[in-house]
Structures are given as structure tokens and as C-alpha cells.
Amino acid sequence: MEYFDFKALADGVGRKYFNTVISTVNDHVVRVGVMVEPYPWHRHPNSDETFIGVEGTVIIETEQETFELTPGSSVTIPKNVLHRTRPKEGRSVNLTVERGDMITEFV
């Protein structure tokens, strides 16, 4: 069994962008991300990526759509879809679920 207090971890983050693995589930990882500034445009050729809103509002932009994730909402971005994330205002915290060997290609 594995217990992790990701809220306590997120509350202690003082950087503009922080992302780390908090759990491994089969061949996937769960990450917690904290941001106060945008993350660059990128894609993952070998993995879908599910975002789960935890605190604040995280904006997920693709070339076709923009999603606003509030606490308790989620969206899955399919592999190879160009996207970026940013907080709507202030700070946002989200969880992501993705393959452990996920590749990130920046554009």
C-alpha cells in the first residue's frame, strides 16, 4: 500500500513550476503539478495524458479547444495532440496520469 499527502507537498512548493511523480500504477505514473506560469506547447507521441483539477483553475489549450479545469474536473488529451497548460490566475494544482515512459516533444 502507498499513502501520499500531495496537498501538503503542493502547499510547500515555492517555485513557478513544479511537477513530480507521486505514485506508480502498473505502467503509468500519477504526477502532481503546481504552476503559476504557463508550460510550453508540447505533445506526447506515446501516451495519452489525463489532467485532474485539484486547486485553482488550470487551462489546458489544444489547437482546437480550450478546457478550464476546476477542482474535481478532468480532461484526457490523446497522444500526439499538441497542448499546453497554464493557471487561469494565480496558482493551480493538478494531477496527471500518463505512461511511465512517456516522451515529451516541445514545439
C-alpha positions as CSV (number, residue, x, y, z in Angstrom):
1,M,0.0,0.0,0.0
2,E,1.1,3.5,-0.7
3,Y,-0.1,6.7,1.0
4,F,0.9,10.2,-0.1
5,D,-0.2,13.7,1.0
6,F,0.1,15.5,-2.3
7,K,-1.8,18.6,-0.9
8,A,0.9,19.0,1.8
9,L,3.6,18.7,-0.9
10,A,1.8,21.2,-3.2
11,D,1.4,23.7,-0.3
12,G,5.2,23.7,0.3
13,V,6.1,24.5,-3.3
14,G,7.6,27.9,-3.8
15,R,8.7,27.6,-7.4
16,K,6.9,28.9,-10.5
17,Y,6.5,25.4,-12.0
18,F,6.8,22.1,-10.2
19,N,5.9,18.6,-11.4
20,T,6.8,15.3,-9.8
21,V,5.7,11.6,-9.6
22,I,3.8,10.7,-6.5
23,S,2.8,7.2,-7.4
24,T,3.3,4.4,-9.9
25,V,0.3,2.3,-11.0
26,N,1.2,-0.6,-13.3
27,D,2.9,1.0,-16.3
28,H,1.5,4.5,-15.5
29,V,2.5,7.3,-13.2
30,V,0.5,9.8,-11.2
31,R,2.1,13.3,-11.0
32,V,1.2,16.4,-9.1
33,G,1.8,19.7,-10.9
34,V,1.9,23.2,-9.3
35,M,2.2,26.2,-11.6
36,V,2.0,30.0,-11.5
37,E,3.2,30.4,-15.1
38,P,2.4,28.7,-18.5
39,Y,4.1,25.5,-19.6
40,P,5.3,25.4,-23.2
41,W,3.5,23.8,-26.2
42,H,4.3,20.1,-26.4
43,R,3.0,16.7,-27.4
44,H,3.4,13.1,-26.2
45,P,3.8,10.6,-29.1
46,N,3.4,7.5,-27.0
47,S,0.9,8.4,-24.2
48,D,-2.5,9.9,-23.6
49,E,-2.4,12.3,-20.6
50,T,-5.3,12.8,-18.1
51,F,-5.4,16.0,-16.2
52,I,-7.4,16.3,-12.9
53,G,-8.1,19.7,-11.4
54,V,-7.2,20.0,-7.7
55,E,-6.8,23.7,-6.8
56,G,-7.5,26.9,-8.7
57,T,-8.2,26.7,-12.4
58,V,-5.8,25.1,-14.9
59,I,-6.2,26.0,-18.5
60,I,-5.5,23.2,-21.0
61,E,-5.1,24.5,-24.5
62,T,-5.0,22.5,-27.7
63,E,-5.0,23.8,-31.3
64,Q,-8.8,23.1,-31.4
65,E,-10.1,23.6,-27.9
66,T,-9.5,25.2,-24.5
67,F,-10.5,23.5,-21.3
68,E,-10.8,25.1,-17.9
69,L,-10.3,22.5,-15.2
70,T,-11.6,23.4,-11.7
71,P,-11.2,21.2,-8.7
72,G,-12.9,17.9,-9.4
73,S,-12.9,18.1,-13.2
74,S,-10.7,16.3,-15.7
75,V,-9.8,16.0,-19.3
76,T,-7.8,13.5,-21.3
77,I,-5.6,14.7,-24.1
78,P,-4.9,11.9,-26.6
79,K,-1.3,11.1,-27.6
80,N,0.2,13.3,-30.4
81,V,-2.2,16.2,-29.6
82,L,-0.3,19.5,-29.3
83,H,-1.2,21.2,-26.0
84,R,0.0,23.5,-23.2
85,T,-1.1,24.2,-19.6
86,R,-1.3,27.4,-17.6
87,P,-3.0,28.7,-14.5
88,K,-6.1,30.8,-15.1
89,E,-4.9,33.2,-12.4
90,G,-2.6,32.9,-9.5
91,R,-1.7,29.3,-8.8
92,S,-3.2,26.0,-10.0
93,V,-2.6,22.4,-8.8
94,N,-3.5,19.4,-10.9
95,L,-2.8,15.7,-11.0
96,T,-1.8,13.9,-14.3
97,V,-2.0,10.2,-15.2
98,E,0.3,9.1,-18.0
99,R,2.6,6.3,-19.1
100,G,5.7,6.0,-17.0
101,D,7.8,6.0,-20.2
102,M,6.0,9.0,-21.7
103,I,8.0,11.0,-24.2
104,T,7.6,14.8,-24.4
105,E,8.3,16.7,-27.6
106,F,8.4,20.5,-27.3
107,V,7.3,22.7,-30.3
